[in-house]
Amino acid sequence: MPRKKKRSTTAKDQFDPSCFGDPIAEKAKWTPAVKGGTNSRTQRLVRVSPDRVEVRWTWLCKAGACFFVLLCLVLMYVASTRLVSDLQADSSGRSLPGKIMFRLDRIGTKHDTVLPVFICLSALTVASLVLLHFSRPTACCDKRKGLFWRGRKAPDLARVEATIKPSPSNTKPRKTEAFFHFEGSSKGTGRNWAKLEDIHALQIISEYCRIKSADTSGSTSRTTTRAFFSHELNLVLEDAKRINVIDHGNLTKLRKDAQALAEFLEKPLWDAPEFGQEWDVGQQPDPT
């Protein structure tokens, strides 16, 4: 596990957000909204219609996933051919299910490695296919719906409002209300959608990521560190909460996408990538 690292100064100590002339900018966080990142471009903004833009995975990411699936399928075919050949050569007199169960009992021994390899490849193939299935637009802005959301489907506002509406006997908001309205970050632990009318501005900020790994190739074990910058495009809402839109390592492309999204939403763009924060991968971000 990489060690957590704390800095003696924060981004706000280095940067005065009042330069944007907006009180929401002073209230908003200027630290990374999500932890970690990548050192290359993994997402892109696509204008699919005059009223809709989507954040999609780049072709390189999709090609990598397809290659991995194809490789797993080829290896599965080789392993299954060997497995069928071994089962046909088994002269023990057992039925086919009995032969398979006998091999399952011997998993982990040096006498049978084909079946474990086949099972592992099957699991990897299924996982890869699931990953490809979910390589859909990672986020979407739709003016007809008046919404921004992360994920495959737009939120059902009628259902959400019915869920969070307090009952006459209990005026205390339910936990669902906290999830949809009061938490700022995304990626599974916070808010994943917003009404377009609640978006106040767009924010660009960077983080310096360091990945530590153990190098055991030599006679002695040593720790190697790989460092890179990852850049975030976040939505800043009227209550100064933030929702992450894009997070990757190509600042030039991210700025281009951010400008296009700002023009689409007709919102200001706060560009301050040099005022990010340094992170060891594995450190949790500040709540936004």
C-alpha positions in Angstrom: 0.0 0.0 0.0 1.4 3.4 -0.9 1.9 5.7 2.0 -0.2 8.7 2.5 1.4 12.1 2.2 0.3 15.3 3.7 1.4 18.8 2.7 2.1 21.6 5.1 0.3 24.0 2.7 -3.0 23.6 0.8 -4.0 24.9 -2.6 -5.9 27.8 -1.0 -2.8 28.9 0.9 -1.1 29.3 -2.5 -4.0 30.6 -4.6 -6.5 33.5 -4.1 -9.7 32.5 -5.9 -11.0 36.0 -5.5 -9.1 36.7 -8.8 -12.2 35.3 -10.6 -14.4 38.0 -9.0 -17.0 35.5 -7.9 -18.0 34.7 -4.3 -18.8 31.1 -5.4 -15.2 30.7 -6.5 -14.0 31.7 -3.0 -16.4 29.3 -1.4 -15.5 26.3 -3.6 -12.7 23.9 -2.9 -9.5 24.2 -4.9 -8.1 20.8 -4.1 -8.7 17.7 -6.3 -12.3 16.5 -6.3 -11.3 12.8 -6.9 -8.2 10.8 -5.9 -5.6 9.6 -8.4 -5.8 10.0 -12.1 -3.9 9.0 -15.3 -0.9 10.3 -17.1 -2.5 10.1 -20.6 -5.8 11.1 -22.2 -8.5 8.6 -21.5 -11.7 10.6 -22.1 -13.0 13.0 -24.7 -15.9 15.4 -25.1 -18.2 14.7 -28.0 -21.0 16.9 -29.4 -23.6 14.4 -30.5 -26.4 17.0 -31.2 -27.0 20.7 -30.8 -28.6 19.9 -27.4 -26.4 17.1 -26.1 -22.7 16.5 -25.3 -21.2 13.3 -24.0 -17.9 12.4 -22.3 -16.7 9.2 -23.9 -13.7 6.9 -23.6 -11.0 7.6 -26.2 -10.6 5.1 -29.1 -7.2 4.1 -27.7 -8.9 3.0 -24.4 -11.6 1.0 -26.3 -9.0 -0.6 -28.6 -7.0 -1.7 -25.5 -10.0 -3.3 -23.9 -11.0 -5.0 -27.2 -7.4 -6.3 -27.6 -7.5 -7.7 -24.1 -10.8 -9.5 -24.7 -9.5 -10.9 -28.0 -6.4 -12.2 -26.3 -8.4 -13.8 -23.5 -10.7 -15.5 -26.1 -7.7 -16.9 -28.1 -6.1 -18.2 -24.9 -9.4 -19.7 -23.8 -9.7 -21.5 -27.1 -6.2 -23.0 -26.7 -6.9 -24.0 -23.1 -10.3 -25.5 -23.9 -8.8 -27.5 -26.8 -6.2 -28.9 -24.5 -8.9 -29.6 -21.8 -11.2 -31.4 -24.2 -8.2 -33.5 -25.5 -7.3 -34.4 -21.9 -10.9 -35.4 -21.1 -11.1 -37.6 -24.2 -7.8 -39.3 -23.3 -9.0 -40.1 -19.8 -9.7 -43.8 -19.8 -10.8 -44.0 -16.1 -14.4 -44.9 -17.1 -15.9 -41.9 -15.3 -18.7 -39.9 -16.9 -17.9 -36.4 -18.3 -19.2 -34.6 -15.2 -17.2 -37.1 -13.1 -14.1 -36.3 -15.0 -14.6 -32.6 -14.6 -15.3 -33.0 -10.9 -12.1 -35.1 -10.5 -10.1 -32.4 -12.1 -11.7 -29.7 -9.9 -10.6 -31.7 -6.9 -7.0 -31.7 -8.2 -6.9 -27.9 -8.8 -3.7 -26.5 -7.4 -1.6 -29.6 -7.8 1.1 -29.9 -10.4 -0.8 -32.7 -12.1 -3.5 -30.4 -13.4 -2.9 -26.9 -14.6 -5.2 -26.7 -17.7 -8.5 -26.4 -15.8 -7.4 -23.6 -13.4 -6.0 -21.7 -16.4 -9.2 -22.1 -18.3 -11.3 -21.0 -15.3 -9.1 -17.9 -14.8 -9.2 -17.0 -18.5 -13.0 -17.4 -18.4 -13.3 -15.0 -15.4 -11.0 -12.5 -17.2 -13.0 -12.7 -20.4 -16.3 -12.1 -18.6 -14.7 -9.2 -16.7 -13.4 -7.7 -19.9 -16.8 -8.1 -21.7 -18.5 -6.4 -18.7 -15.9 -3.6 -18.9 -16.6 -3.2 -22.6 -20.3 -3.2 -22.0 -19.9 -0.3 -19.5 -17.5 1.6 -21.8 -20.5 3.9 -22.5 -20.5 7.6 -22.2 -19.1 8.4 -18.7 -21.1 11.6 -18.5 -23.7 13.6 -20.4 -25.1 17.1 -20.6 -28.6 17.2 -22.2 -30.4 20.6 -22.6 -33.7 19.0 -23.5 -33.7 17.2 -20.1 -32.0 20.1 -18.4 -29.6 17.7 -16.7 -26.0 16.7 -16.3 -25.3 13.2 -15.1 -22.6 10.6 -14.8 -23.3 7.1 -15.9 -25.4 5.3 -18.5 -28.8 6.7 -17.7 -30.3 10.0 -16.7 -31.7 10.2 -13.2 -35.5 9.9 -12.8 -36.2 13.2 -11.1 -39.8 12.2 -10.4 -38.7 9.1 -8.6 -35.9 10.9 -6.8 -38.3 13.6 -5.5 -40.8 11.0 -4.5 -38.1 9.1 -2.6 -36.7 12.1 -0.7 -40.0 13.8 0.0 -40.6 13.7 3.8 -43.8 12.0 5.0 -46.3 14.1 6.9 -45.5 12.2 10.1 -41.7 12.7 9.8 -40.2 15.9 8.4 -36.7 14.7 8.8 -35.0 14.2 5.4 -34.1 10.6 4.5 -30.6 9.4 3.8 -31.4 9.4 0.0 -31.7 13.1 0.2 -28.2 13.5 1.6 -26.9 11.4 -1.3 -28.6 13.4 -4.0 -28.2 16.9 -2.6 -25.6 17.5 0.0 -22.5 15.5 -1.0 -20.2 17.1 -3.5 -17.8 14.5 -4.9 -18.6 11.7 -7.3 -17.1 8.3 -8.3 -19.4 6.2 -6.0 -19.4 8.3 -2.9 -21.2 11.4 -3.7 -23.4 13.4 -6.1 -23.5 12.2 -9.8 -26.0 14.5 -11.4 -27.2 18.1 -11.4 -29.7 20.3 -13.1 -28.1 22.5 -15.7 -29.7 25.6 -14.1 -27.8 24.8 -10.9 -24.4 24.8 -12.6 -22.5 28.0 -11.8 -19.1 27.5 -13.5 -16.5 25.0 -14.7 -13.2 24.4 -12.9 -9.9 23.1 -14.1 -7.4 22.0 -11.5 -4.4 19.6 -11.4 -3.0 17.1 -9.0 0.6 15.7 -8.8 0.2 11.9 -8.4 2.9 9.6 -7.3 2.7 5.8 -7.5 5.1 3.8 -5.4 5.9 0.2 -6.2 8.3 -2.4 -5.0 11.0 -3.5 -7.4 12.2 -7.0 -6.7 14.0 -7.7 -10.0 17.5 -7.3 -8.5 19.1 -9.0 -5.5 17.7 -6.4 -3.1 14.2 -5.0 -2.9 13.8 -1.3 -3.5 10.9 1.1 -3.9 10.4 2.9 -7.2 8.3 6.0 -7.7 6.4 7.1 -10.8 5.1 10.6 -10.9 2.8 12.5 -13.2 0.2 15.3 -13.4 -3.5 14.5 -13.8 -5.9 17.3 -14.6 -9.6 17.6 -13.6 -12.5 19.3 -15.1 -15.2 19.8 -12.5 -18.6 21.4 -12.5 -19.1 24.0 -9.7 -22.7 24.2 -8.5 -24.5 27.2 -7.0 -23.9 25.8 -3.5 -20.1 25.6 -4.3 -20.3 21.7 -4.4 -18.4 20.1 -7.3 -19.0 17.2 -9.6 -16.1 15.7 -11.6 -16.6 15.5 -15.4 -13.2 14.5 -16.8 -9.9 13.4 -15.2 -6.8 12.6 -17.3 -3.2 13.7 -18.0 -3.5 15.7 -21.2 -4.0 19.3 -20.1 -4.1 20.7 -23.7 -7.0 18.4 -24.7 -8.7 18.9 -21.4 -8.7 22.7 -21.8 -10.1 22.3 -25.3 -12.9 20.1 -24.0 -13.5 22.4 -21.1 -13.8 25.4 -23.3 -16.3 23.6 -25.6 -18.4 22.5 -22.6 -18.3 26.0 -21.1 -19.6 27.4 -24.4 -22.3 24.7 -24.6 -23.5 25.5 -21.0 -22.8 29.2 -21.4 -21.0 29.2 -18.1 -17.6 30.7 -17.1 -14.5 28.6 -17.0 -12.1 28.9 -14.0 -8.8 27.7 -15.3 -6.2 27.3 -12.5 -4.4 23.9 -13.1 -1.2 25.1 -11.5 -2.9 25.4 -8.1 -3.6 21.8 -7.5 -2.3 19.5 -4.8 0.2 16.7 -4.5 -1.2 13.2 -3.8 0.2 9.8 -3.2 -2.2 7.4 -5.0 -4.4 5.9 -2.4 -4.8 9.2 -0.4 -8.4 10.2 0.0 -9.5 13.6 -1.5 -10.9 16.4 0.7 -14.7 16.5 0.8 -16.0 19.1 -1.7 
